[in-house]
Amino acid sequence: MGYDNLRLAYTSLKNKSCQDCGEAIDSQQLQLSPEENKEKFVGEYECVCGAEHNIRVVIRDEEVYSEIVLDNERRSNSTTAKNTLRRKSEDIHSAMKAVDELIAATRVLGVNWDRLIRTSDRLPGWSQRNLDLDLYELEQSADTKITLNFEKSTDVDKFYTDIHNYLSSAYTFTQVIESVKSDIPVWNSELHKEYQTHRRNNKVIEGLRIFVQHEAILPVSFQLNTDESNDRVADFVIELDEVLNLPSQVNRYPPDGYKKGADEYYSQIEDESINVSQRVAEFQQSALKLTLSILTTFYEEQKEEIEVYEAYEPIDVRKRELISKLRGFSGN
């Protein structure tokens, strides 16, 4: 009850202004203290113009009374129905929870991306140690890039698990946006367009996720490559023919087992193989940019509502850190 009353008290002061200069009251600079069994809240507020105010909010049975007094003389007061204030506070509350879900999904995506990158970095060295391969000699004698296929082992299973986990988190990321976008008040045509572009450009990842969902193992090989620093890494590749059919689903969705048909997901592929690492990198970049667009628009357009909300709901520090990282990623 005390928490609910405090939220109502702050919400009742939204759009209230200084009795001297008319400047909107900054809820971030206002600290309300409870009195009388948390049904009355008082606080002092100094406007940017220097005017000092005493503020009093009283929670009654079905309404909330707020009073703003300047220098013990001029005053402004109003009474608002509790249900009206609850709707206002709950709208932003739902939006903040939706944003929290999006941030959580983005964070999991990032964790699985980091693991996949570490696996890519480890594979060449692991191959040399465990298979007694001279990778340099192989590369010098080959006319094409070296592709390795490993027998089943604990380490190899770990590599497959990292791929599977990323594809699963990519699916979750998309599903979270689908479920929360209606709760994000700033979801507009521009964000919708960016989201649709993200979906359209990453059909391959969506198709691979469907494949591992039904067939369990993605039959990838490991292709030796070099990164931007000219260090040896391993890309995950898969023959296109390997994923064009879902054997376990063919009877349900003929002729290839995909509900929408395999072309829905793989028509972008022009070669005989899919560079899974490249497609994952493209998805990761697109997902981070989309998340940043949503968060930036939300925090800019809902600034006042968020300030009121955060006055009684402490901001998650990790959320701020992630937003900072995303902005750094985008170069802003």
PyMOL commands that set and color helices and strands:
alter all, ss='L'
color gray80, all
select helices_A, chain A and resi 2-12+27-29+82-131+135-141+154-183+189-201+203-215+240-243+247-249+263-266+276-301+303-312+317-330
alter helices_A, ss='H'
color red, helices_A
select strands_A, chain A and resi 33-35+40-46+52-59+63-70+74-81+147-148+221-226+232-239+273-275
alter strands_A, ss='S'
color yellow, strands_A
deselect
rebuild
show_as cartoon
